[in-house]
Amino acid sequence: MARNAEAVTKGGRSTLYEQVAGRIAGLIEQGAFTPGSRIPSVRALARQMEVSVSTVLEAYGYLEDQGVIEARPQSGYYVKARIPSPPDAPRISRQMLSPTTVSSRDISLMVMRDSIILNRIPLGAAIPNPDLLPGEKLSRMLSAEARRHRAESLNYDFPPGCAPLRTQIARRMLSAGCTLNPGEIVTTAGCVEAVNLALRAICRPGDIVAVETPCYYNFLQAIEAMGLRALEIPSHPVHGMSLDALRYAIEHHPVRACLAVTNFSNPLGCLMPDDHKRELVEILAARTIPLIEDDIAGDLSFSQHRPSVAKNYDRKGLVLLCSSFSKTLAPGYRVGWIAPGRFQEEVERQKVLANISTPMPTQLAIAEFLANGGYDHHLRTVRRVYARQISLMADAVGRFFPAGTRVSSPAGGYVLWLECPESVDVMKLYELAIDAGITICPGPIFSARKKYGNCIRLNAAFWSPRVEQAVETLGGFAAEMCRP
């Protein structure tokens, strides 16, 4: 931060906006404003410093460019965390780009079991903070909708699923640049089921599925359970899946499908730019390879703009768009959906074979919340909170973890990916964390090849002094492993 303060004050003679920027940068450096805290509004600072609003806007824009502060939609300007730069994109090699059999089930199940034990600090599982969810309002709507639709609530809801919910989903997806007819949507028991149905509709045992790496471990488990092979495609920590590596992979292997999280991936949190999404769809469409797109975190952008989906660029019905309301409203309601394009008939058949239908009462409650519950207002609130907590946790990592630790810089969601020095064994770190009453998610379960032995994923949805202390404890364990 000192370098940033010097950058805006050096040069002798400076413009008025540079003087204002230097004043704010100095206050941040002195600790008057801490990472994640809100700085004065544009109008308030203009009055305090007796300058014009445009001068303050120029100063804040300059500080944004320097990485000192960040703007948050409908909230104001905040001090950015003093964190290391994100890790570079993985190197692309021919040796890396070969399919492999997945076998991560035992470790993954251990992590999930450990994460649900009460009284542990929940930094492992990527679950939302229940204190930020509209539980009471949803409960009232669940009860009211079950009474109003008594017969439907007690019956099977055969595919494609709850009509009011599919209508609300279709309307909401317009904000993601995607025009869907409610009849093109199938409701599911969460996003994981949506992805599973997509894989079963497309693939057969032995087929190759291209996945980004690191990859959400539940997807790897599904690939393993179906007898498929994973082909790991390197991902850039900011822009997502490497399209050059994907091109090479599909030229040299009979890839049957591609699975990607284009918006705020789990665990990197990367956001694929729109032109990359379009190119991704075109690369796959040229070889008639389906794309399974997971957009479960798309509504949790820290920006005022909800990012688009790759499905928006689909002209051949090859993109199967999957999502749910588990990260934003109620994971326990298990309400998800899929827009499967040309594969809809097979997806509906697989849905009936899997569990016949999705529970109707929770679908009706979510539909009512989307229609009349203030979903956009709710999203604005949780986006601001998660953006601040990501910043606070990243800053804590920078303070407590050993030198050389790198951390992702997501633009949405609530998970952070840490790359520790090579001497840190995260499976050993996992054991130490459990003994200390802390859960973390070790990097190897995000790879079919058990890579990322020095990486962990942390959940920033729960921030408190107790969580900060937990990060300090983890950092201390990691630092011990780095000592000669």
C-alpha positions as CSV (number, residue, x, y, z in Angstrom):
1,M,0.0,0.0,0.0
2,A,2.9,2.3,0.7
3,R,3.9,2.1,-3.0
4,N,0.4,3.1,-4.0
5,A,0.5,6.1,-1.7
6,E,3.8,7.2,-3.1
7,A,2.5,6.6,-6.7
8,V,-0.2,9.2,-6.3
9,T,1.9,11.8,-4.5
10,K,5.2,11.7,-6.3
11,G,6.2,14.0,-9.1
12,G,6.4,17.4,-7.3
13,R,3.7,19.5,-9.0
14,S,0.4,17.5,-9.2
15,T,-3.1,18.2,-10.3
16,L,-5.9,18.8,-7.8
17,Y,-7.4,15.3,-8.2
18,E,-3.9,13.8,-7.6
19,Q,-3.7,15.7,-4.4
20,V,-7.1,14.4,-3.3
21,A,-6.0,10.9,-4.2
22,G,-2.8,11.3,-2.3
23,R,-4.7,12.4,0.8
24,I,-7.0,9.4,0.8
25,A,-4.1,7.0,0.0
26,G,-2.2,8.4,2.9
27,L,-5.1,7.9,5.3
28,I,-5.4,4.3,4.1
29,E,-1.7,3.8,4.7
30,Q,-1.9,5.2,8.2
31,G,-4.8,2.9,9.0
32,A,-7.6,5.4,9.2
33,F,-9.4,3.2,6.7
34,T,-8.8,-0.5,6.9
35,P,-9.2,-3.1,4.1
36,G,-12.8,-3.7,3.4
37,S,-14.0,-0.5,5.0
38,R,-16.0,2.1,3.2
39,I,-14.4,5.5,2.5
40,P,-16.3,8.8,2.3
41,S,-18.9,9.1,-0.5
42,V,-18.0,11.3,-3.4
43,R,-20.3,14.2,-2.3
44,A,-19.2,13.9,1.3
45,L,-15.5,14.1,0.4
46,A,-16.2,17.0,-2.0
47,R,-17.7,19.0,0.9
48,Q,-14.9,18.0,3.3
49,M,-12.1,19.0,1.0
50,E,-14.0,21.9,-0.7
51,V,-13.4,20.5,-4.2
52,S,-15.9,19.6,-6.9
53,V,-17.6,16.3,-7.3
54,S,-15.9,15.7,-10.6
55,T,-12.5,16.2,-8.9
56,V,-13.3,13.5,-6.3
57,L,-14.6,11.2,-9.0
58,E,-11.3,11.6,-10.9
59,A,-9.4,11.0,-7.7
60,Y,-11.4,7.8,-6.9
61,G,-11.0,6.6,-10.4
62,Y,-7.2,7.1,-10.1
63,L,-7.1,5.1,-6.9
64,E,-9.2,2.4,-8.5
65,D,-6.6,2.2,-11.3
66,Q,-3.8,1.9,-8.7
67,G,-5.6,-0.9,-6.9
68,V,-6.1,1.0,-3.7
69,I,-9.9,1.1,-3.6
70,E,-12.8,-0.5,-5.4
71,A,-16.3,0.6,-6.3
72,R,-19.3,-1.6,-5.3
73,P,-22.7,-1.2,-6.9
74,Q,-25.2,1.0,-5.0
75,S,-22.9,1.0,-2.0
76,G,-19.9,3.2,-2.5
77,Y,-16.1,2.9,-2.5
78,Y,-14.2,0.5,-0.3
79,V,-10.5,-0.1,0.5
80,K,-9.2,-3.1,-1.3
81,A,-7.4,-5.9,0.5
82,R,-3.6,-5.8,0.5
83,I,-3.1,-9.2,-1.0
84,P,-0.5,-10.9,-3.2
85,S,-1.2,-11.1,-6.9
86,P,-3.3,-14.1,-8.1
87,P,-1.4,-17.1,-9.4
88,D,-0.3,-17.1,-13.0
89,A,-2.2,-19.3,-15.4
90,P,-1.0,-22.9,-15.3
91,R,1.5,-23.9,-18.0
92,I,-0.1,-25.8,-20.9
93,S,1.7,-29.0,-21.8
94,R,0.9,-32.0,-23.9
95,Q,1.7,-34.2,-21.0
96,M,-1.0,-32.6,-18.9
97,L,-3.6,-32.8,-21.6
98,S,-4.5,-36.5,-21.5
99,P,-7.6,-38.2,-20.0
100,T,-7.5,-39.9,-16.7
101,T,-9.7,-42.1,-14.5
102,V,-11.0,-40.2,-11.5
103,S,-10.6,-41.6,-8.0
104,S,-11.2,-38.8,-5.4
105,R,-14.3,-40.2,-3.7
106,D,-12.8,-41.2,-0.4
107,I,-11.1,-37.8,0.3
108,S,-14.1,-35.9,-0.9
109,L,-16.5,-37.8,1.3
110,M,-14.2,-37.3,4.3
111,V,-14.2,-33.5,3.6
112,M,-18.0,-33.4,3.3
113,R,-18.5,-35.4,6.5
114,D,-16.0,-33.3,8.5
115,S,-17.7,-30.1,7.2
116,I,-21.1,-30.8,8.7
117,I,-19.9,-31.4,12.3
118,L,-21.2,-28.7,14.6
119,N,-19.0,-26.3,16.4
120,R,-16.3,-26.4,13.8
121,I,-15.5,-23.1,12.0
122,P,-16.9,-23.8,8.5
123,L,-14.2,-22.7,6.1
124,G,-14.4,-26.0,4.1
125,A,-17.8,-26.5,2.5
126,A,-18.9,-23.8,0.0
127,I,-22.2,-23.2,1.8
128,P,-23.9,-19.8,2.1
129,N,-24.2,-18.1,5.5
130,P,-27.8,-18.9,6.7
131,D,-27.9,-15.6,8.6
132,L,-27.9,-13.9,5.2
133,L,-30.7,-16.0,3.7
134,P,-34.4,-15.0,3.8
135,G,-35.4,-18.0,5.9
136,E,-38.5,-16.6,7.6
137,K,-40.0,-15.2,4.4
138,L,-39.4,-18.4,2.6
139,S,-40.9,-20.4,5.4
140,R,-44.1,-18.3,5.3
141,M,-44.2,-18.6,1.5
142,L,-43.7,-22.4,1.7
143,S,-46.6,-22.7,4.1
144,A,-48.9,-20.4,2.1
145,E,-48.1,-22.0,-1.2
146,A,-48.6,-25.5,0.2
147,R,-52.1,-24.5,1.4
148,R,-53.0,-22.7,-1.8
149,H,-51.8,-25.5,-4.1
150,R,-52.7,-28.4,-1.8
151,A,-53.3,-31.0,-4.4
152,E,-50.3,-30.1,-6.5
153,S,-48.1,-30.1,-3.4
154,L,-49.1,-33.7,-2.5
155,N,-48.6,-35.1,-6.0
156,Y,-45.7,-36.0,-8.2
157,D,-44.4,-33.1,-10.3
158,F,-43.3,-34.9,-13.5
159,P,-40.8,-33.2,-15.8
160,P,-40.4,-30.6,-17.0
161,G,-41.5,-29.4,-13.6
162,C,-43.3,-26.6,-11.8
163,A,-44.7,-24.2,-14.4
164,P,-44.7,-21.0,-12.2
165,L,-41.0,-21.6,-11.3
166,R,-40.0,-22.2,-14.9
167,T,-41.7,-19.0,-15.9
168,Q,-39.9,-17.0,-13.3
169,I,-36.5,-18.5,-14.2
170,A,-37.1,-17.7,-17.9
171,R,-37.8,-14.1,-17.0
172,R,-34.8,-13.8,-14.8
173,M,-32.4,-15.2,-17.4
174,L,-33.1,-12.2,-19.6
175,S,-30.7,-10.3,-17.3
176,A,-28.0,-12.8,-18.3
177,G,-28.6,-12.1,-22.0
178,C,-30.3,-15.5,-22.4
179,T,-33.8,-15.8,-24.0
180,L,-35.5,-19.0,-22.8
181,N,-39.0,-20.3,-23.1
182,P,-40.4,-21.8,-19.9
183,G,-41.0,-25.0,-21.9
184,E,-37.2,-25.2,-22.5
185,I,-36.5,-25.5,-18.8
186,V,-36.5,-28.7,-16.6
187,T,-36.5,-28.3,-12.8
188,T,-34.2,-30.5,-10.7
189,A,-33.2,-31.2,-7.1
190,G,-30.3,-28.8,-7.1
191,C,-27.6,-27.9,-9.6
192,V,-25.6,-31.1,-9.0
193,E,-28.5,-33.2,-10.2
194,A,-28.8,-30.9,-13.2
195,V,-25.2,-31.6,-14.1
196,N,-25.6,-35.3,-13.5
197,L,-28.7,-35.5,-15.7
198,A,-26.7,-33.6,-18.4
199,L,-23.8,-36.1,-18.2
200,R,-26.1,-39.1,-18.3
201,A,-28.0,-37.7,-21.3
202,I,-24.9,-37.2,-23.3
203,C,-22.2,-39.7,-22.2
204,R,-21.6,-43.4,-22.0
205,P,-19.0,-45.3,-19.9
206,G,-15.5,-44.7,-21.2
207,D,-16.3,-41.3,-22.8
208,I,-14.0,-38.3,-22.2
209,V,-15.3,-35.2,-20.6
210,A,-13.2,-32.0,-20.8
211,V,-13.2,-30.1,-17.4
212,E,-11.5,-27.0,-16.2
213,T,-8.8,-27.5,-13.6
214,P,-9.1,-27.0,-10.7
215,C,-12.6,-28.5,-10.9
216,Y,-15.4,-28.7,-8.4
217,Y,-15.0,-32.0,-6.8
218,N,-18.6,-33.1,-6.9
219,F,-18.3,-33.0,-10.7
220,L,-15.3,-35.2,-10.6
221,Q,-17.2,-37.7,-8.4
222,A,-20.1,-37.8,-10.9
223,I,-17.6,-38.5,-13.7
224,E,-16.1,-41.3,-11.6
225,A,-19.5,-42.8,-10.8
226,M,-20.5,-42.9,-14.4
227,G,-17.3,-44.6,-15.6
228,L,-16.2,-41.6,-17.6
229,R,-12.7,-40.1,-18.0
230,A,-11.8,-36.5,-17.1
231,L,-9.6,-34.5,-19.4
232,E,-8.3,-31.5,-17.3
233,I,-8.0,-28.2,-19.1
234,P,-5.8,-25.5,-17.4
235,S,-7.7,-22.5,-16.2
236,H,-6.5,-18.9,-15.8
237,P,-7.3,-17.6,-12.3
238,V,-9.1,-14.6,-13.7
239,H,-10.4,-15.5,-17.2
240,G,-11.2,-19.2,-16.7
241,M,-10.6,-22.2,-19.0
242,S,-7.7,-21.9,-21.5
243,L,-9.3,-22.0,-24.9
244,D,-6.0,-22.8,-26.6
245,A,-5.6,-25.8,-24.4
246,L,-9.2,-26.9,-25.1
247,R,-8.5,-26.6,-28.9
248,Y,-5.5,-28.8,-28.5
249,A,-7.4,-31.3,-26.4
250,I,-10.3,-31.8,-28.8
251,E,-7.9,-32.1,-31.7
252,H,-6.1,-35.0,-30.1
253,H,-8.8,-36.7,-28.1
254,P,-12.4,-37.8,-28.8
255,V,-14.0,-35.5,-26.3
256,R,-17.6,-36.3,-25.8
257,A,-18.6,-33.2,-23.7
258,C,-17.2,-30.2,-22.0
259,L,-18.1,-29.1,-18.5
260,A,-17.4,-25.6,-17.3
261,V,-18.4,-23.0,-14.7
262,T,-18.2,-19.8,-16.8
263,N,-19.2,-17.3,-14.0
264,F,-17.3,-17.3,-10.7
265,S,-16.0,-20.9,-11.0
266,N,-15.5,-23.1,-8.0
267,P,-12.8,-23.0,-6.6
268,L,-10.9,-20.2,-8.5
269,G,-13.8,-17.7,-8.7
270,C,-12.8,-16.8,-12.3
271,L,-15.1,-15.0,-14.6
272,M,-14.9,-15.9,-18.3
273,P,-15.2,-12.7,-20.5
274,D,-18.1,-12.6,-22.9
275,D,-15.9,-12.9,-26.0
276,H,-14.3,-16.0,-24.5
277,K,-17.8,-17.5,-23.8
278,R,-18.7,-16.9,-27.4
279,E,-15.5,-18.5,-28.6
280,L,-15.9,-21.4,-26.3
281,V,-19.4,-22.2,-27.7
282,E,-18.1,-21.8,-31.3
283,I,-15.0,-24.1,-30.7
284,L,-17.3,-26.9,-29.4
285,A,-20.1,-26.4,-31.9
286,A,-17.7,-26.8,-34.8
287,R,-17.2,-30.4,-33.6
288,T,-20.8,-30.9,-32.3
289,I,-19.5,-31.3,-28.7
290,P,-22.0,-30.4,-26.1
291,L,-21.2,-27.8,-23.4
292,I,-22.5,-28.4,-19.9
293,E,-22.5,-24.9,-18.3
294,D,-22.9,-24.5,-14.5
295,D,-24.1,-21.0,-13.6
296,I,-24.9,-21.6,-9.9
297,A,-23.0,-18.5,-8.7
298,G,-24.0,-16.2,-11.6
299,D,-26.3,-14.1,-9.4
300,L,-23.5,-13.3,-6.9
301,S,-21.5,-10.9,-8.9
302,F,-19.9,-8.0,-7.0
303,S,-20.6,-5.8,-10.0
304,Q,-23.9,-4.1,-10.7
305,H,-24.0,-6.1,-13.9
306,R,-25.1,-9.7,-13.8
307,P,-22.7,-11.6,-16.2
308,S,-24.0,-13.3,-19.3
309,V,-24.0,-17.0,-19.9
310,A,-22.4,-19.0,-22.7
311,K,-25.9,-20.3,-23.5
312,N,-26.6,-16.9,-24.9
313,Y,-24.3,-17.7,-27.8
314,D,-25.8,-21.2,-28.5
315,R,-27.3,-21.5,-32.0
316,K,-27.3,-25.3,-32.2
317,G,-28.9,-26.4,-28.9
318,L,-25.6,-27.8,-27.7
319,V,-25.3,-25.9,-24.5
320,L,-27.0,-27.4,-21.4
321,L,-27.3,-24.5,-18.9
322,C,-27.5,-25.7,-15.3
323,S,-28.2,-23.7,-12.1
324,S,-30.0,-23.6,-8.8
325,F,-31.0,-21.3,-5.9
326,S,-28.8,-23.2,-3.4
327,K,-26.1,-20.4,-3.2
328,T,-28.5,-17.5,-3.0
329,L,-31.7,-18.6,-1.2
330,A,-32.0,-22.0,0.4
331,P,-29.6,-25.0,-0.2
332,G,-31.9,-27.2,1.8
333,Y,-34.8,-26.6,-0.5
334,R,-32.9,-28.4,-3.3
335,V,-34.4,-26.4,-6.2
336,G,-32.4,-26.3,-9.4
337,W,-33.0,-26.4,-13.1
338,I,-31.5,-27.1,-16.5
339,A,-32.1,-25.7,-20.0
340,P,-30.9,-28.7,-22.0
341,G,-31.4,-27.6,-25.6
342,R,-31.6,-30.4,-28.1
343,F,-31.1,-32.9,-25.3
344,Q,-34.3,-32.1,-23.4
345,E,-36.2,-35.3,-24.1
346,E,-33.3,-37.4,-22.9
347,V,-32.8,-35.2,-19.8
348,E,-36.5,-35.6,-18.9
349,R,-36.2,-39.3,-19.3
350,Q,-33.1,-39.5,-17.1
351,K,-34.9,-37.3,-14.5
352,V,-37.8,-39.8,-14.2
353,L,-35.3,-42.6,-13.9
354,A,-33.3,-40.8,-11.2
355,N,-36.1,-39.7,-8.8
356,I,-39.3,-39.2,-10.8
357,S,-39.8,-35.6,-9.9
358,T,-38.6,-32.6,-7.9
359,P,-40.5,-31.8,-4.6
360,M,-43.3,-29.4,-5.5
361,P,-43.7,-27.3,-2.3
362,T,-40.2,-25.9,-2.3
363,Q,-40.5,-25.1,-6.0
364,L,-43.7,-23.2,-5.4
365,A,-42.1,-21.3,-2.5
366,I,-39.1,-20.3,-4.6
367,A,-41.3,-19.3,-7.5
368,E,-43.3,-17.0,-5.2
369,F,-40.2,-15.5,-3.8
370,L,-38.9,-14.7,-7.3
371,A,-42.2,-13.1,-8.2
372,N,-43.0,-11.2,-5.0
373,G,-40.3,-11.7,-2.4
374,G,-37.8,-9.0,-3.4
375,Y,-35.1,-11.3,-4.9
376,D,-33.2,-8.4,-6.5
377,H,-33.1,-6.5,-3.2
378,H,-31.9,-9.7,-1.4
379,L,-29.1,-10.1,-4.0
380,R,-27.9,-6.5,-3.6
381,T,-27.5,-7.1,0.1
382,V,-25.7,-10.4,0.0
383,R,-23.4,-9.2,-2.9
384,R,-22.2,-6.3,-0.8
385,V,-21.7,-8.5,2.3
386,Y,-19.8,-11.2,0.4
387,A,-17.7,-8.7,-1.5
388,R,-16.6,-7.2,1.8
389,Q,-15.9,-10.6,3.4
390,I,-13.9,-11.8,0.5
391,S,-11.8,-8.7,0.9
392,L,-11.4,-9.1,4.6
393,M,-10.4,-12.8,4.4
394,A,-8.0,-12.1,1.5
395,D,-6.4,-9.4,3.6
396,A,-6.2,-11.8,6.6
397,V,-4.5,-14.4,4.4
398,G,-1.9,-11.7,3.3
399,R,-1.2,-11.0,7.0
400,F,-1.1,-14.4,8.5
401,F,0.0,-16.9,5.8
402,P,3.7,-17.4,5.0
403,A,5.5,-15.2,2.4
404,G,4.9,-16.5,-1.1
405,T,1.2,-17.5,-0.5
406,R,-1.0,-16.4,-3.4
407,V,-4.7,-15.9,-3.3
408,S,-7.4,-15.6,-6.0
409,S,-9.3,-12.4,-6.6
410,P,-12.9,-13.4,-7.5
411,A,-15.4,-10.9,-8.8
412,G,-18.3,-12.8,-7.3
413,G,-19.3,-15.7,-5.1
414,Y,-17.7,-16.3,-1.6
415,V,-14.8,-18.7,-2.0
416,L,-11.1,-18.0,-2.1
417,W,-8.4,-20.3,-3.6
418,L,-5.0,-20.2,-1.9
419,E,-1.8,-21.3,-3.4
420,C,0.7,-21.8,-0.6
421,P,4.5,-22.3,-0.9
422,E,5.5,-25.7,-2.2
423,S,6.6,-26.9,1.2
424,V,3.1,-26.7,2.6
425,D,1.4,-30.1,2.6
426,V,-2.3,-29.3,2.6
427,M,-3.4,-32.8,3.6
428,K,-1.3,-32.4,6.7
429,L,-2.7,-28.9,7.1
430,Y,-6.1,-30.4,6.9
431,E,-5.4,-32.7,9.8
432,L,-4.1,-29.9,11.9
433,A,-7.1,-27.7,11.0
434,I,-9.6,-30.4,12.1
435,D,-7.7,-30.9,15.4
436,A,-8.1,-27.1,15.9
437,G,-11.8,-27.2,15.1
438,I,-11.5,-25.7,11.7
439,T,-12.6,-27.1,8.3
440,I,-10.9,-26.4,5.0
441,C,-11.1,-27.9,1.6
442,P,-7.7,-29.4,0.4
443,G,-6.7,-28.7,-3.2
444,P,-6.1,-32.3,-4.4
445,I,-9.8,-33.1,-4.4
446,F,-10.2,-30.5,-7.2
447,S,-8.2,-32.6,-9.6
448,A,-8.6,-36.0,-11.1
449,R,-4.7,-36.3,-10.9
450,K,-4.5,-35.2,-7.3
451,K,-2.7,-32.0,-8.2
452,Y,-2.7,-28.8,-6.0
453,G,-1.1,-30.4,-3.1
454,N,-0.2,-26.9,-1.8
455,C,-3.6,-25.3,-2.4
456,I,-6.7,-24.9,-0.3
457,R,-10.2,-23.4,-0.8
458,L,-11.7,-21.3,1.9
459,N,-15.3,-20.2,2.4
460,A,-15.6,-16.5,3.1
461,A,-19.4,-16.5,3.7
462,F,-18.9,-16.6,7.5
463,W,-16.8,-13.7,8.7
464,S,-16.3,-12.8,12.3
465,P,-13.4,-12.3,14.8
466,R,-13.5,-16.0,15.4
467,V,-13.1,-16.7,11.7
468,E,-10.2,-14.2,11.5
469,Q,-8.5,-16.0,14.4
470,A,-9.0,-19.3,12.5
471,V,-7.3,-17.9,9.4
472,E,-4.4,-16.8,11.7
473,T,-4.2,-20.3,13.1
474,L,-4.1,-21.8,9.6
475,G,-1.5,-19.4,8.6
476,G,0.6,-20.3,11.6
477,F,0.4,-24.0,10.7
478,A,1.4,-23.2,7.1
479,A,4.3,-21.1,8.3
480,E,5.6,-23.9,10.5
481,M,5.8,-26.2,7.4
482,C,7.9,-23.5,5.6
483,R,10.6,-23.4,8.2
484,P,13.8,-25.3,7.5
